[in-house]
Amino acid sequence: MIEPVLTRRELLARLAGVAALPVAAVSCGRGPAGASVSQVTRPRHYSSLADVAKLIAAREIQSLDLTQQLLDRIAAVDGRLQSYVTVMADQAIASARRADAEIRAGRYRGPLHGVPIAVKDLCYTRGVRTMAGTKVLADFTPDFDATVVARLKATGAVILGKLVLCEGAFGPYFPGFQVPVNPWDATRWSGVSSSGSGVATAAGLCFASVGTDTGGSIRYPSAANGCVGLKPTYGRVSRYGVFALAASMDHIGPMTRTVEDAAIMFEAMAGPDPHDPTSLPDTVPSVRAALGRGIAGLRVGFDRRYATDNVDPDVAKAMEDVLAELTRLGATVVTVKMPDVSKVSNAWLDLCAVEALAANAKTFPSRASEYGPGFRAALEYGQRVTREALAAAVKVRLEVSASLERMLDTVDCLVCPSMANTARVKEVDPYDEETEASWSRLVRNDIHTQPFNFSGSPTLSVPCGFSADGLPMSVQFVGRRLSESVLLRMGHAYEQATQWHSKHPAV
């Protein structure tokens, strides 16, 4: 039987109905006061990647010991947090032993050598199952590594395992599959597709992770879990060997606990790749070396209406506090006007659904019954997007992208929220299609994320405080094409002048 055509709102209503899955309550910290770990008493698993890299390089700790500590922590904690879908213990131990032997022999490869990290289960890993959050790929084991995985391995990094994501990286999780638990408050959302990456990074279950972002999937879990997330310029990091959601909007980037760690990961991950025709030919500068240059004289764009209207009061105030700190550090705040982004959410959904349909052509609709109801509804919606609607969506994308590029050319970066609110309660009321207010509530976060997937602009999310109810808040720095170095400088200067990155959930 052919189902009736779904409207955009009906699709989101259906997704809302399947997005909230029951998760057992766990004991997690609530905010920075008393429950978080201070910088002084911070245990090793909450150290920065850069700090443990120095210890490994100086042979003050061994990669094998560090890797075993993380594997033990995963075994003790992740049964509650559910961030790993596959733990690669044997491979990780072997990699750590190899790293220790190389370092003893004087063959130190750099700051990732011997450091335990993890990757989103969207990335091919040779000989290790890669499911992309779907049942339809439950038996898929690739025979090669994604370029991003191969590059991280080439640095000597130790891959601890594969991290949980929503089905197909779109939205809802496959029914019965793991749902990552926010380590600050188990009743709250842990982010969208890269939620496993956000939870594992924030909870000290790896020293860095790989995430992907098509409409906010690095920024949302970074904001919800209180970590740093870098969405590089589109094409900066190869997509080869990474399951696509929407190929023209998919970005791959690092999720870390500090900006310096994001710079280390970015330098390892980025660069041209002949296997990916969309990868950029531009060489990758030493962004880490530029972090200490400060931000005096840089121009920070701010559209107060865009950054604070329909934004939770705590988040809006945090944006003002960020501007005050950046000004104190020598940056100049410039008033800018964001282009009209009111049509972006509709256009993004049409484009994403059509591209997701193409990405899943080998298994959908031929194996439609093996998909979960949420992702299946999105793919069915993609089948029904008309040529006229698709053309209109492309027009919106081109116009918004061009306007954004013109605006970003006038400043060194734009400041706005990574997420308009703190992590919502997991139980989401079904969408009420009769009210515009309901539509606004569903898409109000997307206006701070999706426009920059349209334009391919680089973004950096950095913790910027805690709400009154003790949940992390996040500021987003947005730059022009290939401006990752400037964004990382901006984020690093802000981070070093504040103390938010030194707070961790009591897990």
N, C-alpha and C positions, 0 to 999 in steps of 0.2 A: 504494500500500500504506500502510495506517495504521500509524504507528509505535507501539510500546507507550508507555503513559503514563510520563512522566518524573517521578520524585520530585525534591524539592528538591536532595538530595545528588547524584542522577544528573545533574541540570542543571548543578550546580557542577562536577562531574567533567568534563562535556563542555566547559564553558567553560575549565577549566584546561588541557584538551588543545589548545585553539585559541588560548589567550591569548599563548603565547610564540612570537613570530615571529623568524626569524633577522635580526639586524642586524649589519652590519659593524662591527668594533671601531674606535673612534676614540680619538685621544689627548686625554684630558680630565684635569682636575686630580683629585687624590685628597686631599681634606681641606684644612684651613686652614693647615697647616704647610708653608711654602715654596711650595706650589703655588697658593695663592690670592693675590688682589690686595689689597694693603693699602689703607686709606683714603687714605693720603698719596699713593701712586703711582697711584691709581685713574684709568683713562682715562675719557674723556668718556662712552663708551657705558655705563659702569657708574655714572655719576652718578645721583643721585635725580631724579625728575620735578620735585620742588620746586626743586632747584638749577638745573636747565636752564631752568625756567620763569622764574626770576629773571634769568638771563642774556638770555633772549629779551625779557623785558619791558624790560630796561635797554638793549636793542639792542646788547649786547656780542657776541651771535651771532645769525645769521639762521636762521630755520626751514628755509629751503631748504638751507643748508649742513649743518645737523644731520640733516635728512631724508636727504640724499644720503649722509652718513657711515653712517647706519643701513642704507640700501639696499646700500651697498658691503659692509658687514659681513655682512649677510644673504647676499649673493652669495658671500662668501668662506668663511663658516662654516656656513651652514645646510644645505649639501649633506651635511655630516656629522651635524648635529643633527636635521634633518628636522622642524622645528617648524612651518613654514609650508606650507600646502597651496596657497595663492594669494598671490602678492606683487602688490600693487596699485601698481606703481611709477609709472605715468603719473598716476593719480589722486592719489597722495601728493605728487608733485612739484607738481602744479597746486594742491593745497590749501596746500602750504608757501608757494608764491609768493603766493597770495591772503592768507595770514596775514601775511607780511612787508609786503605793501602796506597792509593794514589797520592794522598796528601803526605803520608810518611815518606814516599819516594820523591817528594818535591814537585809533584805535578798538580799543584793547586789550580783549579779552573776559574775561581772567582766566587763572589758572595753567595751563590746558590749551591755551591759544592757541598754535598752532604746534608743539606737542609731539608727536612721533611715538609712536603707540600701535598696538595690534593687537587684533583681536577673534576670538573662537572661531567656527569655521565652523558654528555652530549658529544664528547670528544673521543674519537677512536683511540683505543689502546690495544696494541698488538697482543693477541693471545688472551685478552681479558674481555669478558662480556661487556657490551655497550648497549644499553637499553633505551636511552633517551626518554626515560619515564614511561615507556609504553609496554603493553603486553605483547604487541605484535612483533617487537624486536627482542623478546625474552631469550631467544636462542642465538642472537647475533653476536659473533665473536670476530672482530676484524683481524686481518692479517698484516696490518701496518698501523703505525702511529699517525695520528693527526700531526700536521706540521707543528702546531703549537706544543704538543706533547713531546715530539722529537726534539724540538729546540730546548725545552726545559730539561730533558734528559741529557742533552749535550752539555749543559752547564754543570752536570753532576748532581742535580736536584734528586731527592729521593721521593718517589711518588707513593704516598700512603694508600691511596684508593680513589674510588669514584664517588661523587657526591650526588645526592638526590635532587631531582628537579620535577616540575610539573610535567604532565604528559605532553610530549612533543615540544616542550618549552613554551607552551601557549598560555595556560592559565590553571584550570583545575588539575588535581592529581588523579591518576588512575585509581578507581575505587579499590580499596584494600591495600594499596601500596603505601609505603612510608610517607608521612608528612612531617617535615622538620619542625621542631618546637623552638620557639623564641626563648633564648636562654635568660632573658631579662624578666619575662613573665609568660608562663606557659599558656595563659589564656589569650595571648595576643598573636596576631599574624606574624609570620616569619619572613614575609616577602613573597615574591612570586617565583618565577622559574628558577633563578639561581639561589633559592632559599637554603639548600643544603650547603652551598659555598659560604653564604653569609653566616649561618649558624656555626659551622665548623671553624671558621676563622675567628668569630667573636668569642667562642667558647674555649679556645685554646686546644683544638683538636687537629690543628695543622698551623704552620707558620705563614701560610699564604695559600690562596686557591685561585682557580680559573673560573670565571663566570662568563655568561653571554648576555647580550642585551639587544632586544628587538623593539621594545617599547618602554623599557624601564627595569629590565630584569637584572641589571647590576646595581642600579641606583636604589630600587625599592628594598631589596634585602640588605644592602649596606646601611640604609637609613633605619630600617626596622631593628637590625641587630647591632648597630653601633660600630660599624667598621668603615674602612676606606674603600672606595670603589672607583676604578678608572675605566671609563668607556673611551677607548682611543678613537681617533679619526677613522671613519669607515675605510677599510682596506689597509690600515696600518698593521693589523695582525691577520695572518692568513686564515681563511675559513676552510682550507683543504682538510678533509677528514673530520669535519665537524657537522653533525646533522643540522640541516637548515630548518628554520621556521619560516622566515621570509628573507630570501637571499639578498634582496637589495637593501635590507635594513638591519641585518644581523651584525652585531659587533662582538668581538671577543676581547676580554680584558681581565686584569688582576683584581682580586679582592684581598685586602691586607689589613693589618692593625695600625700601620703608620704610612704616611705619605712616602717616606724614604723607601719603605719596603715595596710600595707600588712602583716606584721608579726602578728599583732593581728588577722586579718582575717584568716590567714593560720592556726594558732594554733586552731582556732574554727572549721575549715573545715576539717582538715586532720585527718588521723588515720584509723586503720583497720575497715572493715565492713564485717560481715558475709554474707550480702546480695550481695556483689560484689566479685566474685571469683578472680578478678584481683587486688583487693586492697592489699596493702602491709601489712605484719604483724608488721612492725617496729613501735615502739612507737614514738610519736612526741615530740621532745625536746622543751624546752622553748626558742624559737628562739628570742623572744623579749628581754629576759634578757641578751642575748649575744650581742645585737646591739652595746653597748658602749665599747666593748673590743678593738675597733680600728682594723687597718689592717697592722700594722707594722710587717714586716717579711713575709707577705703572698706573694705568687708567682702568678703574673698575666701573663697569656699567651697571646701572640699577634702575629698573622700572618698578616703582613702589606699588603701583596698582597690580602689576603682574605678580609680584613677589609676595604681596600681603593680602590682597582681596581673596575671599573664600578660602583663607588659610587659617588654621587653628591659631588662636591668640598667642600661645606659647611659641609656636614656630615663627609667627610674624615678628614677635619681639626678638627672637634669636637672630633673625636676619638683620635687624637694626643693630644688634650687638656685634654681629660679625663686621658690619660696615664700620662701626666705631673702632674696632680693633685694627682693621685694615688701614684706616685713616691714621691711627696712632703709629702704625708701622711705616707710614710714608706714602701709601697709595693715595690716589685722587679719585674720589667718587664722582662719576659723571652720570647725569640723568639721561636715560635712553628710552626709546619707545619700542616695545616688542611689536612685531607684526600681529595682525589679527589671527589668532589660533583657534577661533571658535569652531571651525570646521575640521580641525585636525583629527579629532577622535573618530568621527565617522569615516573620514578618508583613510585613516590608518587601519581601521578594522576591515574595510573593503580590500585594501591592498594586502594586508597580512593574510586574510582568509584565502584570497586567490593564490598568493605565493605559497602558502602552507599546503594548499591542495596540490600544487605542482610538485612540491618537495616530497609529498607522500604518495605520488602517483603509482609507485610500485605495489603499494599495499592498500590503497583506498581508491575506489570503493570495493575492490575485490575482497578485502578482508574487513569490511566495515564493522562487522559484529565483534571484532576483537579490540576495537577502540572503546575507551571510556565515553560516557555520555557527554561530557563537556567538550573534549577535543573533537569528538565525532560531530557535535552540533556546529562547531566552528568550520569544519571541513564541508559539511552539508551547506552551511551558509555560503562558503566560497563557491560552491557549484551554482548558486543562484544569483551571484553578483552579475548584473547585466553589463554589457559592453559600455553602455552609456554611463552607468555608475562608476565603472572602472576608469573610464576616461576622465570623469569629473574628479575622481580621487587623485589621479596623476596630475591634473591641473592644480589642485590644491597643494599637492606636495611641491611642485615646481615653484609656485608663487611664494609659498611660505619659506622654502629653502633659499630662494633668491633674496627675499626681504631679510631673512636672518643673516645671511652672509654680508649684506650691505651694513646692517646694524653692527655686527661683530667686528667689521673692519674699522670701526670708529673707536674701539676700546681694546684693551688687552684681555679682558674677560668680562663676562656677565655673572652677576650673583643672583641666585634665586634658591628656593627650597629644592632639595632632592625629592621631598614628599611633603604635601601640603598639611599633613597631620602626622601624629605619631602612629605606631602600629595599631590598627583597629582590632577590636575583639573578633576572634575567629568566626563566631556565628554571625553570618551576614543575612539580613532580611532579604527575601526575594524582591526583585525589582518591581515597583509599582508603575506600570506603563502609563498610567493616567496622569502622572504629575511630572512637570518639568523639573521640580525640585529633586525628585529621585534620580533623574538622568544626570543632573548637575553633581549630585553626591558621588555617583559612580565614576564620572570622568574627570573630576576636578584635579586629581593628582596627575592625570595623563597630560594635561597642558604644560606641565613642567618637565616632561620626559619625552613624549612622542615627537614633538617638533624637531628635536635634535637627533632622532633616528631618521627623520625625513631628510635633514640636511647633512647627516653624517658628521656633525660637529663633535669634537672631543669634549668630554665632561669629566669632572672629578668631584666625587662626593666625599665629604669630610665631616666627622662628628662635630657638633657645635653646641652641645648642652643636653640637658634633660628637662622634660616637661614636669609639670607639677605632680603628675602621678608616677614619676620616676622612669620614664621611657626615653630612649635616645632620640635626639633630633639631628638633622643633617643639612648642611649647606651644600649647594651645587655650584661649582665654578664651570662656566661654559666658555669655550674659546673658538677662535677661527680655525680653519683647517690646519693640521700639523702643528698646533700650538701646545702640545702636551708639556713641553719643557716649561712654558710660562705658567700653565695651570698647576703643575707640580710645585713650582717655586711659590706660587700664591698659597697653595694649600699647606705647604711645609712651613712657611712663615707664620701663617695663622695657627697651625697646630703647635708649633714650638712656643708661641706666645700664650697658649692656653693649656689647660690640663685635661681636656676631655679624652684624649687618646690614652691617658694613663688609667682610665677607669675600665673595669671589666666586670662582667656578671659573676655572681658568687656561685659558680658551678664547679 
